[in-house]
Amino acid sequence: MIIRAAIRSDLGAILRLLRDLNASASASGATVRMSSAAVRAWTRIENDPDRAVLVAESRGQIIGTLDLLVVANLTHDAQSWALIDNVVVDAATRRRGVGRALMDDAVERAARAGCYKVEFLPHEYDDGASAFCRSVGFHDSAEGFHRYL
Ligand SMILES: CC(C)(COP(=O)(O)OP(=O)(O)OC[C@H]1O[C@@H](n2cnc3c(N)ncnc32)[C@H](O)[C@@H]1OP(=O)(O)O)[C@@H](O)C(=O)NCCC(=O)NCCS
């Protein structure tokens, strides 16, 4: 398995994986499909130097993905911080270290980009996902509020 930055031809596979996050997507009325809006969003993402969608690839198949955003910052000596979102692993390949490999790669990229912290705030998760967050080194230190628009 390799972890790499996604390219445009991965988009269909990424969108298929993201359907597993549909609980939160449907809560906000959103859908995950290859629409012209998704293609436009991809174009913005691939032209943004502070953004990386990572994929885990095994034998030519995309089996996991996450989204990493580096945010410029004015506090902490102007060190950036990073946000991880949209973490999902193909249901058939879970509990084999794919999620951990994606998170480790993202955290390493954030460190290389000079970030002082990485935030990962899944909106809805079950006990397994929360065990995963802790297992890959994140602490549940934040209580947050969301407002869907
Ligand atoms: C959460 C998710 C990304 C984990 O991916 P994964 O590839 O299965 O995770 P890993 O195999 O790398 O697991 C790393 C560690 O996290 C913990 N973990 C992962 N899934 C777990 C589960 N269902 N129950 C308990 N612990 C779990 C374990 O400690 C595991 O190490 P171990 O297998 O050696 O015990 C995956 O289950 C998923 O895609 N879920 C649906 C989407 C989702 O909930 N995303 C939000 C993530 S918080």
The ligand as an SDF file (V2000), in Angstrom:
LIG
                    3D

 48 50  0  0  0  0  0  0  0  0999 V2000
  -12.3840    5.2650   11.3240 C   0  0  0  0  0  0  0  0  0  0  0  0
  -11.6880    4.6090   10.1170 C   0  0  0  0  0  0  0  0  0  0  0  0
  -11.1580    5.7080    9.1950 C   0  0  0  0  0  0  0  0  0  0  0  0
  -10.5090    3.7670   10.6410 C   0  0  0  0  0  0  0  0  0  0  0  0
   -9.7760    3.2570    9.5340 O   0  0  0  0  0  0  0  0  0  0  0  0
   -8.9880    1.8670    9.6340 P   0  0  0  0  0  0  0  0  0  0  0  0
   -8.1360    1.7160    8.4500 O   0  0  0  0  0  0  0  0  0  0  0  0
   -9.9380    0.7770    9.9270 O   0  0  0  0  0  0  0  0  0  0  0  0
   -8.0930    2.1150   10.9390 O   0  0  0  0  0  0  0  0  0  0  0  0
   -6.7430    1.3660   11.3480 P   0  0  0  0  0  0  0  0  0  0  0  0
   -6.8100   -0.0600   10.9140 O   0  0  0  0  0  0  0  0  0  0  0  0
   -5.5790    2.1640   10.8760 O   0  0  0  0  0  0  0  0  0  0  0  0
   -6.8650    1.4340   12.9260 O   0  0  0  0  0  0  0  0  0  0  0  0
   -5.8640    2.0280   13.7470 C   0  0  0  0  0  0  0  0  0  0  0  0
   -6.2800    1.8100   15.1780 C   0  0  0  0  0  0  0  0  0  0  0  0
   -7.4760    2.5620   15.4710 O   0  0  0  0  0  0  0  0  0  0  0  0
   -8.3020    1.7940   16.3670 C   0  0  0  0  0  0  0  0  0  0  0  0
   -9.5540    1.4290   15.6780 N   0  0  0  0  0  0  0  0  0  0  0  0
   -9.8470    1.5540   14.3690 C   0  0  0  0  0  0  0  0  0  0  0  0
  -11.1190    1.1510   14.1090 N   0  0  0  0  0  0  0  0  0  0  0  0
  -11.6360    0.7470   15.2960 C   0  0  0  0  0  0  0  0  0  0  0  0
  -12.9020    0.2040   15.6900 C   0  0  0  0  0  0  0  0  0  0  0  0
  -13.9080    0.0210   14.8040 N   0  0  0  0  0  0  0  0  0  0  0  0
  -13.0800   -0.1060   16.9860 N   0  0  0  0  0  0  0  0  0  0  0  0
  -12.0810    0.0840   17.9120 C   0  0  0  0  0  0  0  0  0  0  0  0
  -10.8460    0.5740   17.5940 N   0  0  0  0  0  0  0  0  0  0  0  0
  -10.6480    0.9200   16.3020 C   0  0  0  0  0  0  0  0  0  0  0  0
   -7.5030    0.5660   16.7370 C   0  0  0  0  0  0  0  0  0  0  0  0
   -6.7110    0.8680   17.8770 O   0  0  0  0  0  0  0  0  0  0  0  0
   -6.6220    0.3850   15.5240 C   0  0  0  0  0  0  0  0  0  0  0  0
   -5.4430   -0.3250   15.7820 O   0  0  0  0  0  0  0  0  0  0  0  0
   -5.4940   -1.9650   15.8280 P   0  0  0  0  0  0  0  0  0  0  0  0
   -6.3150   -2.4160   14.6430 O   0  0  0  0  0  0  0  0  0  0  0  0
   -4.0420   -2.3200   15.7410 O   0  0  0  0  0  0  0  0  0  0  0  0
   -6.1490   -2.3100   17.1130 O   0  0  0  0  0  0  0  0  0  0  0  0
  -12.6570    3.6680    9.3690 C   0  0  0  0  0  0  0  0  0  0  0  0
  -13.2610    2.7860   10.2850 O   0  0  0  0  0  0  0  0  0  0  0  0
  -13.7560    4.3960    8.6020 C   0  0  0  0  0  0  0  0  0  0  0  0
  -13.5640    4.7450    7.4470 O   0  0  0  0  0  0  0  0  0  0  0  0
  -14.9330    4.6020    9.2590 N   0  0  0  0  0  0  0  0  0  0  0  0
  -16.0640    5.2640    8.5870 C   0  0  0  0  0  0  0  0  0  0  0  0
  -15.7710    6.7310    8.3740 C   0  0  0  0  0  0  0  0  0  0  0  0
  -15.5330    7.4890    9.6870 C   0  0  0  0  0  0  0  0  0  0  0  0
  -16.1080    7.1890   10.7180 O   0  0  0  0  0  0  0  0  0  0  0  0
  -14.6630    8.5140    9.6030 N   0  0  0  0  0  0  0  0  0  0  0  0
  -14.3840    9.3820   10.7390 C   0  0  0  0  0  0  0  0  0  0  0  0
  -13.1440    8.9670   11.4260 C   0  0  0  0  0  0  0  0  0  0  0  0
  -13.0850    9.4840   13.0950 S   0  0  0  0  0  0  0  0  0  0  0  0
  1  2  1  0
  2  3  1  0
  2  4  1  0
  2 36  1  0
  4  5  1  0
  5  6  1  0
  6  7  2  0
  6  8  1  0
  6  9  1  0
  9 10  1  0
 10 11  2  0
 10 12  1  0
 10 13  1  0
 13 14  1  0
 14 15  1  0
 15 16  1  0
 15 30  1  0
 16 17  1  0
 17 18  1  0
 17 28  1  0
 18 19  1  0
 18 27  1  0
 19 20  2  0
 20 21  1  0
 21 22  1  0
 21 27  2  0
 22 23  1  0
 22 24  2  0
 24 25  1  0
 25 26  2  0
 26 27  1  0
 28 29  1  0
 28 30  1  0
 30 31  1  0
 31 32  1  0
 32 33  2  0
 32 34  1  0
 32 35  1  0
 36 37  1  0
 36 38  1  0
 38 39  2  0
 38 40  1  0
 40 41  1  0
 41 42  1  0
 42 43  1  0
 43 44  2  0
 43 45  1  0
 45 46  1  0
 46 47  1  0
 47 48  1  0
M  END
$$$$
